[in-house]
Amino acid sequence: MARAQRDEDDLFMVIVLAEALGVPNPVSYHTVELLPVVYDEVHDWHRRMGMDRSPLEHVSCC
């Protein structure tokens, strides 16, 4: 159950950060409001995804 929740949270993070990652996001107008909420979780997310550094230029957490 914990792994399923983490996977769902990771998908949510990708949806919210899609525009910043360069992926066209048709609902970016709505997800931009969630960016301040997920900024604290970017470091844990990109480490779980296997990235050494944040893929976002304006978020330097490492």
PDB file of N, H, CA, C and O in Angstrom:
ATOM      1  N   MET A   1       0.823  -1.188   0.000  1.00  0.00           N
ATOM      2  CA  MET A   1       0.000   0.000   0.000  1.00  0.00           C
ATOM      3  C   MET A   1       0.874   1.261   0.000  1.00  0.00           C
ATOM      4  O   MET A   1       0.564   2.237  -0.684  1.00  0.00           O
ATOM      5  N   ALA A   2       1.964   1.233   0.770  1.00  0.00           N
ATOM      6  H   ALA A   2       2.216   0.440   1.326  1.00  0.00           H
ATOM      7  CA  ALA A   2       2.849   2.398   0.825  1.00  0.00           C
ATOM      8  C   ALA A   2       3.514   2.638  -0.527  1.00  0.00           C
ATOM      9  O   ALA A   2       3.670   3.782  -0.954  1.00  0.00           O
ATOM     10  N   ARG A   3       3.903   1.559  -1.195  1.00  0.00           N
ATOM     11  H   ARG A   3       3.776   0.630  -0.848  1.00  0.00           H
ATOM     12  CA  ARG A   3       4.533   1.707  -2.513  1.00  0.00           C
ATOM     13  C   ARG A   3       3.538   2.260  -3.528  1.00  0.00           C
ATOM     14  O   ARG A   3       3.895   3.104  -4.350  1.00  0.00           O
ATOM     15  N   ALA A   4       2.304   1.795  -3.476  1.00  0.00           N
ATOM     16  H   ALA A   4       2.014   1.110  -2.808  1.00  0.00           H
ATOM     17  CA  ALA A   4       1.275   2.295  -4.383  1.00  0.00           C
ATOM     18  C   ALA A   4       1.025   3.782  -4.136  1.00  0.00           C
ATOM     19  O   ALA A   4       0.848   4.546  -5.085  1.00  0.00           O
ATOM     20  N   GLN A   5       1.010   4.188  -2.885  1.00  0.00           N
ATOM     21  H   GLN A   5       1.154   3.567  -2.115  1.00  0.00           H
ATOM     22  CA  GLN A   5       0.822   5.600  -2.556  1.00  0.00           C
ATOM     23  C   GLN A   5       1.997   6.432  -3.066  1.00  0.00           C
ATOM     24  O   GLN A   5       1.801   7.521  -3.607  1.00  0.00           O
ATOM     25  N   ARG A   6       3.213   5.923  -2.894  1.00  0.00           N
ATOM     26  H   ARG A   6       3.372   5.039  -2.454  1.00  0.00           H
ATOM     27  CA  ARG A   6       4.414   6.634  -3.365  1.00  0.00           C
ATOM     28  C   ARG A   6       4.391   6.753  -4.892  1.00  0.00           C
ATOM     29  O   ARG A   6       4.735   7.803  -5.434  1.00  0.00           O
ATOM     30  N   ASP A   7       3.990   5.690  -5.585  1.00  0.00           N
ATOM     31  H   ASP A   7       3.710   4.837  -5.145  1.00  0.00           H
ATOM     32  CA  ASP A   7       3.896   5.733  -7.049  1.00  0.00           C
ATOM     33  C   ASP A   7       2.861   6.762  -7.502  1.00  0.00           C
ATOM     34  O   ASP A   7       3.076   7.485  -8.475  1.00  0.00           O
ATOM     35  N   GLU A   8       1.754   6.818  -6.797  1.00  0.00           N
ATOM     36  H   GLU A   8       1.580   6.231  -6.006  1.00  0.00           H
ATOM     37  CA  GLU A   8       0.713   7.791  -7.123  1.00  0.00           C
ATOM     38  C   GLU A   8       1.211   9.214  -6.863  1.00  0.00           C
ATOM     39  O   GLU A   8       0.936  10.120  -7.649  1.00  0.00           O
ATOM     40  N   ASP A   9       1.930   9.408  -5.780  1.00  0.00           N
ATOM     41  H   ASP A   9       2.153   8.672  -5.142  1.00  0.00           H
ATOM     42  CA  ASP A   9       2.504  10.720  -5.480  1.00  0.00           C
ATOM     43  C   ASP A   9       3.521  11.128  -6.541  1.00  0.00           C
ATOM     44  O   ASP A   9       3.587  12.299  -6.915  1.00  0.00           O
ATOM     45  N   ASP A  10       4.318  10.172  -7.031  1.00  0.00           N
ATOM     46  H   ASP A  10       4.264   9.221  -6.728  1.00  0.00           H
ATOM     47  CA  ASP A  10       5.292  10.458  -8.079  1.00  0.00           C
ATOM     48  C   ASP A  10       4.601  10.877  -9.373  1.00  0.00           C
ATOM     49  O   ASP A  10       5.059  11.799 -10.050  1.00  0.00           O
ATOM     50  N   LEU A  11       3.521  10.218  -9.716  1.00  0.00           N
ATOM     51  H   LEU A  11       3.149   9.470  -9.167  1.00  0.00           H
ATOM     52  CA  LEU A  11       2.757  10.580 -10.905  1.00  0.00           C
ATOM     53  C   LEU A  11       2.173  11.983 -10.752  1.00  0.00           C
ATOM     54  O   LEU A  11       2.198  12.776 -11.694  1.00  0.00           O
ATOM     55  N   PHE A  12       1.655  12.282  -9.582  1.00  0.00           N
ATOM     56  H   PHE A  12       1.634  11.637  -8.817  1.00  0.00           H
ATOM     57  CA  PHE A  12       1.119  13.612  -9.310  1.00  0.00           C
ATOM     58  C   PHE A  12       2.212  14.670  -9.483  1.00  0.00           C
ATOM     59  O   PHE A  12       1.968  15.735 -10.050  1.00  0.00           O
ATOM     60  N   MET A  13       3.406  14.374  -8.994  1.00  0.00           N
ATOM     61  H   MET A  13       3.605  13.509  -8.534  1.00  0.00           H
ATOM     62  CA  MET A  13       4.523  15.305  -9.093  1.00  0.00           C
ATOM     63  C   MET A  13       4.880  15.558 -10.558  1.00  0.00           C
ATOM     64  O   MET A  13       5.138  16.698 -10.943  1.00  0.00           O
ATOM     65  N   VAL A  14       4.896  14.512 -11.371  1.00  0.00           N
ATOM     66  H   VAL A  14       4.686  13.586 -11.058  1.00  0.00           H
ATOM     67  CA  VAL A  14       5.194  14.665 -12.802  1.00  0.00           C
ATOM     68  C   VAL A  14       4.131  15.522 -13.476  1.00  0.00           C
ATOM     69  O   VAL A  14       4.456  16.364 -14.314  1.00  0.00           O
ATOM     70  N   ILE A  15       2.888  15.323 -13.128  1.00  0.00           N
ATOM     71  H   ILE A  15       2.624  14.639 -12.448  1.00  0.00           H
ATOM     72  CA  ILE A  15       1.813  16.112 -13.730  1.00  0.00           C
ATOM     73  C   ILE A  15       1.963  17.583 -13.363  1.00  0.00           C
ATOM     74  O   ILE A  15       1.812  18.459 -14.215  1.00  0.00           O
ATOM     75  N   VAL A  16       2.260  17.853 -12.092  1.00  0.00           N
ATOM     76  H   VAL A  16       2.382  17.141 -11.400  1.00  0.00           H
ATOM     77  CA  VAL A  16       2.396  19.238 -11.648  1.00  0.00           C
ATOM     78  C   VAL A  16       3.640  19.895 -12.250  1.00  0.00           C
ATOM     79  O   VAL A  16       3.600  21.069 -12.618  1.00  0.00           O
ATOM     80  N   LEU A  17       4.737  19.153 -12.351  1.00  0.00           N
ATOM     81  H   LEU A  17       4.769  18.200 -12.051  1.00  0.00           H
ATOM     82  CA  LEU A  17       5.986  19.713 -12.847  1.00  0.00           C
ATOM     83  C   LEU A  17       6.176  19.553 -14.349  1.00  0.00           C
ATOM     84  O   LEU A  17       7.228  19.919 -14.873  1.00  0.00           O
ATOM     85  N   ALA A  18       5.197  19.021 -15.048  1.00  0.00           N
ATOM     86  H   ALA A  18       4.343  18.723 -14.623  1.00  0.00           H
ATOM     87  CA  ALA A  18       5.341  18.721 -16.477  1.00  0.00           C
ATOM     88  C   ALA A  18       5.781  19.932 -17.280  1.00  0.00           C
ATOM     89  O   ALA A  18       6.707  19.833 -18.085  1.00  0.00           O
ATOM     90  N   GLU A  19       5.149  21.050 -17.081  1.00  0.00           N
ATOM     91  H   GLU A  19       4.397  21.130 -16.427  1.00  0.00           H
ATOM     92  CA  GLU A  19       5.489  22.245 -17.857  1.00  0.00           C
ATOM     93  C   GLU A  19       6.930  22.670 -17.595  1.00  0.00           C
ATOM     94  O   GLU A  19       7.636  23.062 -18.525  1.00  0.00           O
ATOM     95  N   ALA A  20       7.372  22.599 -16.350  1.00  0.00           N
ATOM     96  H   ALA A  20       6.799  22.282 -15.594  1.00  0.00           H
ATOM     97  CA  ALA A  20       8.748  22.969 -16.011  1.00  0.00           C
ATOM     98  C   ALA A  20       9.752  21.969 -16.569  1.00  0.00           C
ATOM     99  O   ALA A  20      10.911  22.317 -16.797  1.00  0.00           O
ATOM    100  N   LEU A  21       9.318  20.728 -16.792  1.00  0.00           N
ATOM    101  H   LEU A  21       8.377  20.446 -16.606  1.00  0.00           H
ATOM    102  CA  LEU A  21      10.184  19.698 -17.350  1.00  0.00           C
ATOM    103  C   LEU A  21      10.193  19.714 -18.876  1.00  0.00           C
ATOM    104  O   LEU A  21      10.925  18.943 -19.498  1.00  0.00           O
ATOM    105  N   GLY A  22       9.385  20.585 -19.486  1.00  0.00           N
ATOM    106  H   GLY A  22       8.790  21.211 -18.981  1.00  0.00           H
ATOM    107  CA  GLY A  22       9.358  20.695 -20.937  1.00  0.00           C
ATOM    108  C   GLY A  22       8.326  19.825 -21.607  1.00  0.00           C
ATOM    109  O   GLY A  22       8.335  19.690 -22.831  1.00  0.00           O
ATOM    110  N   VAL A  23       7.449  19.240 -20.849  1.00  0.00           N
ATOM    111  H   VAL A  23       7.442  19.349 -19.855  1.00  0.00           H
ATOM    112  CA  VAL A  23       6.387  18.402 -21.398  1.00  0.00           C
ATOM    113  C   VAL A  23       5.127  19.252 -21.518  1.00  0.00           C
ATOM    114  O   VAL A  23       4.706  19.860 -20.534  1.00  0.00           O
ATOM    115  N   PRO A  24       4.514  19.310 -22.707  1.00  0.00           N
ATOM    116  CA  PRO A  24       3.283  20.093 -22.840  1.00  0.00           C
ATOM    117  C   PRO A  24       2.219  19.611 -21.853  1.00  0.00           C
ATOM    118  O   PRO A  24       1.942  18.416 -21.753  1.00  0.00           O
ATOM    119  N   ASN A  25       1.644  20.540 -21.144  1.00  0.00           N
ATOM    120  H   ASN A  25       1.869  21.511 -21.226  1.00  0.00           H
ATOM    121  CA  ASN A  25       0.667  20.211 -20.123  1.00  0.00           C
ATOM    122  C   ASN A  25      -0.604  21.014 -20.388  1.00  0.00           C
ATOM    123  O   ASN A  25      -0.623  22.223 -20.161  1.00  0.00           O
ATOM    124  N   PRO A  26      -1.664  20.363 -20.862  1.00  0.00           N
ATOM    125  CA  PRO A  26      -2.891  21.101 -21.185  1.00  0.00           C
ATOM    126  C   PRO A  26      -3.583  21.700 -19.964  1.00  0.00           C
ATOM    127  O   PRO A  26      -4.423  22.588 -20.115  1.00  0.00           O
ATOM    128  N   VAL A  27      -3.256  21.245 -18.780  1.00  0.00           N
ATOM    129  H   VAL A  27      -2.573  20.524 -18.658  1.00  0.00           H
ATOM    130  CA  VAL A  27      -3.892  21.778 -17.569  1.00  0.00           C
ATOM    131  C   VAL A  27      -2.904  22.598 -16.737  1.00  0.00           C
ATOM    132  O   VAL A  27      -3.074  22.729 -15.524  1.00  0.00           O
ATOM    133  N   SER A  28      -1.871  23.151 -17.385  1.00  0.00           N
ATOM    134  H   SER A  28      -1.734  23.045 -18.369  1.00  0.00           H
ATOM    135  CA  SER A  28      -0.849  23.891 -16.643  1.00  0.00           C
ATOM    136  C   SER A  28      -1.430  25.095 -15.917  1.00  0.00           C
ATOM    137  O   SER A  28      -0.911  25.492 -14.873  1.00  0.00           O
ATOM    138  N   TYR A  29      -2.485  25.676 -16.443  1.00  0.00           N
ATOM    139  H   TYR A  29      -2.906  25.353 -17.290  1.00  0.00           H
ATOM    140  CA  TYR A  29      -3.122  26.813 -15.782  1.00  0.00           C
ATOM    141  C   TYR A  29      -3.586  26.425 -14.384  1.00  0.00           C
ATOM    142  O   TYR A  29      -3.511  27.232 -13.458  1.00  0.00           O
ATOM    143  N   HIS A  30      -4.061  25.204 -14.228  1.00  0.00           N
ATOM    144  H   HIS A  30      -4.122  24.548 -14.980  1.00  0.00           H
ATOM    145  CA  HIS A  30      -4.564  24.744 -12.932  1.00  0.00           C
ATOM    146  C   HIS A  30      -3.453  24.198 -12.039  1.00  0.00           C
ATOM    147  O   HIS A  30      -3.500  24.357 -10.819  1.00  0.00           O
ATOM    148  N   THR A  31      -2.464  23.561 -12.641  1.00  0.00           N
ATOM    149  H   THR A  31      -2.427  23.433 -13.632  1.00  0.00           H
ATOM    150  CA  THR A  31      -1.412  22.952 -11.825  1.00  0.00           C
ATOM    151  C   THR A  31      -0.379  23.953 -11.342  1.00  0.00           C
ATOM    152  O   THR A  31       0.350  23.665 -10.392  1.00  0.00           O
ATOM    153  N   VAL A  32      -0.294  25.130 -11.972  1.00  0.00           N
ATOM    154  H   VAL A  32      -0.886  25.364 -12.743  1.00  0.00           H
ATOM    155  CA  VAL A  32       0.689  26.120 -11.538  1.00  0.00           C
ATOM    156  C   VAL A  32       0.423  26.550 -10.092  1.00  0.00           C
ATOM    157  O   VAL A  32       1.355  26.932  -9.385  1.00  0.00           O
ATOM    158  N   GLU A  33      -0.807  26.496  -9.655  1.00  0.00           N
ATOM    159  H   GLU A  33      -1.564  26.187 -10.230  1.00  0.00           H
ATOM    160  CA  GLU A  33      -1.139  26.857  -8.281  1.00  0.00           C
ATOM    161  C   GLU A  33      -0.567  25.860  -7.279  1.00  0.00           C
ATOM    162  O   GLU A  33      -0.395  26.192  -6.106  1.00  0.00           O
ATOM    163  N   LEU A  34      -0.271  24.649  -7.725  1.00  0.00           N
ATOM    164  H   LEU A  34      -0.410  24.379  -8.678  1.00  0.00           H
ATOM    165  CA  LEU A  34       0.243  23.608  -6.833  1.00  0.00           C
ATOM    166  C   LEU A  34       1.755  23.611  -6.708  1.00  0.00           C
ATOM    167  O   LEU A  34       2.295  22.922  -5.843  1.00  0.00           O
ATOM    168  N   LEU A  35       2.456  24.367  -7.547  1.00  0.00           N
ATOM    169  H   LEU A  35       2.017  24.927  -8.250  1.00  0.00           H
ATOM    170  CA  LEU A  35       3.916  24.376  -7.510  1.00  0.00           C
ATOM    171  C   LEU A  35       4.489  24.714  -6.133  1.00  0.00           C
ATOM    172  O   LEU A  35       5.391  24.010  -5.679  1.00  0.00           O
ATOM    173  N   PRO A  36       4.016  25.744  -5.454  1.00  0.00           N
ATOM    174  CA  PRO A  36       4.579  26.028  -4.127  1.00  0.00           C
ATOM    175  C   PRO A  36       4.395  24.878  -3.137  1.00  0.00           C
ATOM    176  O   PRO A  36       5.196  24.715  -2.216  1.00  0.00           O
ATOM    177  N   VAL A  37       3.361  24.097  -3.322  1.00  0.00           N
ATOM    178  H   VAL A  37       2.711  24.230  -4.070  1.00  0.00           H
ATOM    179  CA  VAL A  37       3.087  22.979  -2.420  1.00  0.00           C
ATOM    180  C   VAL A  37       4.092  21.852  -2.632  1.00  0.00           C
ATOM    181  O   VAL A  37       4.509  21.218  -1.663  1.00  0.00           O
ATOM    182  N   VAL A  38       4.488  21.588  -3.869  1.00  0.00           N
ATOM    183  H   VAL A  38       4.149  22.103  -4.656  1.00  0.00           H
ATOM    184  CA  VAL A  38       5.353  20.452  -4.167  1.00  0.00           C
ATOM    185  C   VAL A  38       6.844  20.785  -4.144  1.00  0.00           C
ATOM    186  O   VAL A  38       7.669  19.872  -4.191  1.00  0.00           O
ATOM    187  N   TYR A  39       7.215  22.067  -4.073  1.00  0.00           N
ATOM    188  H   TYR A  39       6.546  22.809  -4.035  1.00  0.00           H
ATOM    189  CA  TYR A  39       8.633  22.422  -4.062  1.00  0.00           C
ATOM    190  C   TYR A  39       9.403  21.738  -2.941  1.00  0.00           C
ATOM    191  O   TYR A  39      10.559  21.360  -3.132  1.00  0.00           O
ATOM    192  N   ASP A  40       8.789  21.574  -1.789  1.00  0.00           N
ATOM    193  H   ASP A  40       7.850  21.881  -1.634  1.00  0.00           H
ATOM    194  CA  ASP A  40       9.467  20.923  -0.662  1.00  0.00           C
ATOM    195  C   ASP A  40       9.742  19.447  -0.931  1.00  0.00           C
ATOM    196  O   ASP A  40      10.631  18.860  -0.313  1.00  0.00           O
ATOM    197  N   GLU A  41       8.987  18.845  -1.846  1.00  0.00           N
ATOM    198  H   GLU A  41       8.265  19.321  -2.348  1.00  0.00           H
ATOM    199  CA  GLU A  41       9.114  17.424  -2.121  1.00  0.00           C
ATOM    200  C   GLU A  41       9.966  17.115  -3.355  1.00  0.00           C
ATOM    201  O   GLU A  41      10.173  15.944  -3.673  1.00  0.00           O
ATOM    202  N   VAL A  42      10.459  18.132  -4.051  1.00  0.00           N
ATOM    203  H   VAL A  42      10.290  19.084  -3.793  1.00  0.00           H
ATOM    204  CA  VAL A  42      11.204  17.924  -5.294  1.00  0.00           C
ATOM    205  C   VAL A  42      12.453  17.090  -5.060  1.00  0.00           C
ATOM    206  O   VAL A  42      12.757  16.204  -5.859  1.00  0.00           O
ATOM    207  N   HIS A  43      13.175  17.354  -3.991  1.00  0.00           N
ATOM    208  H   HIS A  43      12.927  18.074  -3.342  1.00  0.00           H
ATOM    209  CA  HIS A  43      14.419  16.628  -3.744  1.00  0.00           C
ATOM    210  C   HIS A  43      14.163  15.121  -3.590  1.00  0.00           C
ATOM    211  O   HIS A  43      14.826  14.313  -4.240  1.00  0.00           O
ATOM    212  N   ASP A  44      13.226  14.750  -2.754  1.00  0.00           N
ATOM    213  H   ASP A  44      12.687  15.407  -2.227  1.00  0.00           H
ATOM    214  CA  ASP A  44      12.918  13.328  -2.569  1.00  0.00           C
ATOM    215  C   ASP A  44      12.441  12.703  -3.873  1.00  0.00           C
ATOM    216  O   ASP A  44      12.793  11.567  -4.192  1.00  0.00           O
ATOM    217  N   TRP A  45      11.640  13.450  -4.623  1.00  0.00           N
ATOM    218  H   TRP A  45      11.354  14.373  -4.364  1.00  0.00           H
ATOM    219  CA  TRP A  45      11.103  12.924  -5.876  1.00  0.00           C
ATOM    220  C   TRP A  45      12.212  12.659  -6.888  1.00  0.00           C
ATOM    221  O   TRP A  45      12.265  11.571  -7.462  1.00  0.00           O
ATOM    222  N   HIS A  46      13.093  13.620  -7.120  1.00  0.00           N
ATOM    223  H   HIS A  46      13.049  14.504  -6.654  1.00  0.00           H
ATOM    224  CA  HIS A  46      14.104  13.408  -8.161  1.00  0.00           C
ATOM    225  C   HIS A  46      15.125  12.356  -7.736  1.00  0.00           C
ATOM    226  O   HIS A  46      15.717  11.709  -8.600  1.00  0.00           O
ATOM    227  N   ARG A  47      15.348  12.165  -6.464  1.00  0.00           N
ATOM    228  H   ARG A  47      14.867  12.690  -5.762  1.00  0.00           H
ATOM    229  CA  ARG A  47      16.224  11.084  -6.005  1.00  0.00           C
ATOM    230  C   ARG A  47      15.566   9.719  -6.254  1.00  0.00           C
ATOM    231  O   ARG A  47      16.245   8.777  -6.664  1.00  0.00           O
ATOM    232  N   ARG A  48      14.259   9.603  -6.012  1.00  0.00           N
ATOM    233  H   ARG A  48      13.708  10.368  -5.679  1.00  0.00           H
ATOM    234  CA  ARG A  48      13.539   8.345  -6.283  1.00  0.00           C
ATOM    235  C   ARG A  48      13.526   8.034  -7.776  1.00  0.00           C
ATOM    236  O   ARG A  48      13.524   6.868  -8.169  1.00  0.00           O
ATOM    237  N   MET A  49      13.517   9.073  -8.609  1.00  0.00           N
ATOM    238  H   MET A  49      13.518  10.021  -8.290  1.00  0.00           H
ATOM    239  CA  MET A  49      13.498   8.889 -10.052  1.00  0.00           C
ATOM    240  C   MET A  49      14.885   8.583 -10.609  1.00  0.00           C
ATOM    241  O   MET A  49      15.030   8.337 -11.807  1.00  0.00           O
ATOM    242  N   GLY A  50      15.907   8.597  -9.750  1.00  0.00           N
ATOM    243  H   GLY A  50      15.789   8.797  -8.778  1.00  0.00           H
ATOM    244  CA  GLY A  50      17.258   8.248 -10.180  1.00  0.00           C
ATOM    245  C   GLY A  50      18.070   9.413 -10.716  1.00  0.00           C
ATOM    246  O   GLY A  50      19.098   9.206 -11.360  1.00  0.00           O
ATOM    247  N   MET A  51      17.626  10.629 -10.461  1.00  0.00           N
ATOM    248  H   MET A  51      16.790  10.797  -9.938  1.00  0.00           H
ATOM    249  CA  MET A  51      18.351  11.816 -10.918  1.00  0.00           C
ATOM    250  C   MET A  51      19.212  12.342  -9.775  1.00  0.00           C
ATOM    251  O   MET A  51      18.728  12.525  -8.658  1.00  0.00           O
ATOM    252  N   ASP A  52      20.492  12.585 -10.058  1.00  0.00           N
ATOM    253  H   ASP A  52      20.886  12.436 -10.965  1.00  0.00           H
ATOM    254  CA  ASP A  52      21.387  13.092  -9.025  1.00  0.00           C
ATOM    255  C   ASP A  52      21.065  14.529  -8.639  1.00  0.00           C
ATOM    256  O   ASP A  52      21.176  14.906  -7.472  1.00  0.00           O
ATOM    257  N   ARG A  53      20.671  15.320  -9.612  1.00  0.00           N
ATOM    258  H   ARG A  53      20.581  15.014 -10.560  1.00  0.00           H
ATOM    259  CA  ARG A  53      20.345  16.733  -9.381  1.00  0.00           C
ATOM    260  C   ARG A  53      18.923  17.008  -9.851  1.00  0.00           C
ATOM    261  O   ARG A  53      18.359  16.254 -10.643  1.00  0.00           O
ATOM    262  N   SER A  54      18.362  18.083  -9.358  1.00  0.00           N
ATOM    263  H   SER A  54      18.820  18.696  -8.715  1.00  0.00           H
ATOM    264  CA  SER A  54      17.019  18.477  -9.764  1.00  0.00           C
ATOM    265  C   SER A  54      16.994  18.793 -11.253  1.00  0.00           C
ATOM    266  O   SER A  54      17.889  19.483 -11.741  1.00  0.00           O
ATOM    267  N   PRO A  55      16.007  18.316 -11.982  1.00  0.00           N
ATOM    268  CA  PRO A  55      15.917  18.615 -13.410  1.00  0.00           C
ATOM    269  C   PRO A  55      15.395  20.026 -13.685  1.00  0.00           C
ATOM    270  O   PRO A  55      15.375  20.474 -14.832  1.00  0.00           O
ATOM    271  N   LEU A  56      14.980  20.712 -12.641  1.00  0.00           N
ATOM    272  H   LEU A  56      14.996  20.348 -11.709  1.00  0.00           H
ATOM    273  CA  LEU A  56      14.428  22.051 -12.785  1.00  0.00           C
ATOM    274  C   LEU A  56      15.494  23.094 -12.517  1.00  0.00           C
ATOM    275  O   LEU A  56      16.124  23.090 -11.460  1.00  0.00           O
ATOM    276  N   GLU A  57      15.694  23.981 -13.468  1.00  0.00           N
ATOM    277  H   GLU A  57      15.183  23.984 -14.327  1.00  0.00           H
ATOM    278  CA  GLU A  57      16.746  24.987 -13.337  1.00  0.00           C
ATOM    279  C   GLU A  57      16.484  25.950 -12.186  1.00  0.00           C
ATOM    280  O   GLU A  57      17.431  26.386 -11.532  1.00  0.00           O
ATOM    281  N   HIS A  58      15.248  26.288 -11.923  1.00  0.00           N
ATOM    282  H   HIS A  58      14.478  25.934 -12.454  1.00  0.00           H
ATOM    283  CA  HIS A  58      14.923  27.262 -10.896  1.00  0.00           C
ATOM    284  C   HIS A  58      14.733  26.635  -9.503  1.00  0.00           C
ATOM    285  O   HIS A  58      14.448  27.347  -8.540  1.00  0.00           O
ATOM    286  N   VAL A  59      14.889  25.323  -9.398  1.00  0.00           N
ATOM    287  H   VAL A  59      15.121  24.745 -10.181  1.00  0.00           H
ATOM    288  CA  VAL A  59      14.806  24.657  -8.102  1.00  0.00           C
ATOM    289  C   VAL A  59      16.138  23.942  -7.882  1.00  0.00           C
ATOM    290  O   VAL A  59      16.372  22.861  -8.421  1.00  0.00           O
ATOM    291  N   SER A  60      16.993  24.554  -7.093  1.00  0.00           N
ATOM    292  H   SER A  60      16.803  25.432  -6.654  1.00  0.00           H
ATOM    293  CA  SER A  60      18.298  23.917  -6.795  1.00  0.00           C
ATOM    294  C   SER A  60      18.255  23.421  -5.358  1.00  0.00           C
ATOM    295  O   SER A  60      18.495  24.180  -4.419  1.00  0.00           O
ATOM    296  N   CYS A  61      17.955  22.177  -5.202  1.00  0.00           N
ATOM    297  H   CYS A  61      17.760  21.560  -5.965  1.00  0.00           H
ATOM    298  CA  CYS A  61      17.806  21.617  -3.856  1.00  0.00           C
ATOM    299  C   CYS A  61      19.036  20.837  -3.415  1.00  0.00           C
ATOM    300  O   CYS A  61      19.139  20.453  -2.250  1.00  0.00           O
ATOM    301  N   CYS A  62      19.958  20.599  -4.318  1.00  0.00           N
ATOM    302  H   CYS A  62      19.874  20.911  -5.265  1.00  0.00           H
ATOM    303  CA  CYS A  62      21.133  19.788  -3.978  1.00  0.00           C
ATOM    304  C   CYS A  62      22.395  20.629  -3.945  1.00  0.00           C
ATOM    305  O   CYS A  62      23.477  20.108  -3.676  1.00  0.00           O
TER     306      CYS A  62
END
